Amino acid sequence: MIYDLHTHSTHSDGMLIPAEVARTAEVKGYLGIALTDHVDSSNILNVIKANLDFKEWFNKSSVNFKVIVGVEITHVNPSDIAGLTNIARENGVDIVVVHGETISEPVYTGTNRAAIDAKVDILAHPGLITLEDAKLAAENNVFLEITTRRSHAYTNGHVANMARQAGAKLVIDNDAHEPGDFVGYEKACKIMLGAGLLEDEIKSIINNNKYIFERAFGGKNG
C-alpha cells in the first residue's frame, strides 16, 4: 500500500541492521523501502557497497517486500553535492537523496539549491524552501519530501504550500532511524492532512512514492 524512500541502518546512524530495517517496515505494512544511509566523501563507497550487497542477498528470497538502495548526502558543502551525486550513480545506487535545509539541524545554506541543480531524486525535509527553489525542483523533476520525523516535520505545511504553488511533486517518508519511526499508511495520511494537503493530493503523493520505487526497481515490484 505504501513505500518508504528514506531509511537508515547501522551503516550510518540507524539503530537497526538492514535486515531489521526491512522486516520492521514490512510488519508496519510497507511494500518496500529504500536504504538511504547518510554519506559524505569519507564513507560513500563503503556504504553503497554494503547496502547493494544486502539488496542482492535480500531480494533473492523476499517475495512480497523488496529493497532498493540509495544514499542521503548529508551536511556536506553545497559545492560537493553534484560530485557526490555522480559518484553515487556511477556506483550503482537506485536513488539519490540529499539532506535538505531542515530548521532543526545546521545544514549549509544553499544545500537545497545545489541538490536541485544536481537533479537528485529527492530533496529530504527541505525546511523553509523558497518558492524559487520549489519552481526549479518542479522543472528538474526533483521530488520534495513531506516527513513524518518529528524533528523535521515542523515545516511540512510550508513545504506543501510551496510545492502546490510551484507545481513541484511531493513524496512522504519516515526518515526512519529506529523501529518506532515507521508510522504506517494511516498515520502517514493523517500527517499529510495535518500539513494542509487535500485527499487527492495525498493519493498523488502515495503514488509518487510507488512510482519512484518501481522506476528504481525496474518495474518488477508492482
Secondary structure, 3 states (H helix, E strand, C coil): CEEEEEECCCCCCCCCCHHHHHHHHHHCCEEEEEEEEEECCCCHHHHHHHHHHHHHHHHHHCCCCEEEEEEEECCCCHHHHHHHHHHHHHCCCCEEEEECCCCCCCCCCCHHHHHHHCCCCEEECCCCCCHHHHHHHHHHCCEEEEECCHHHHHHHHHHHHHHHHHCCCEEEECCECCHHHCCHHHHHHHHHHHCCCCHHHHHHHHHHHHHHHHHHCCCCCC
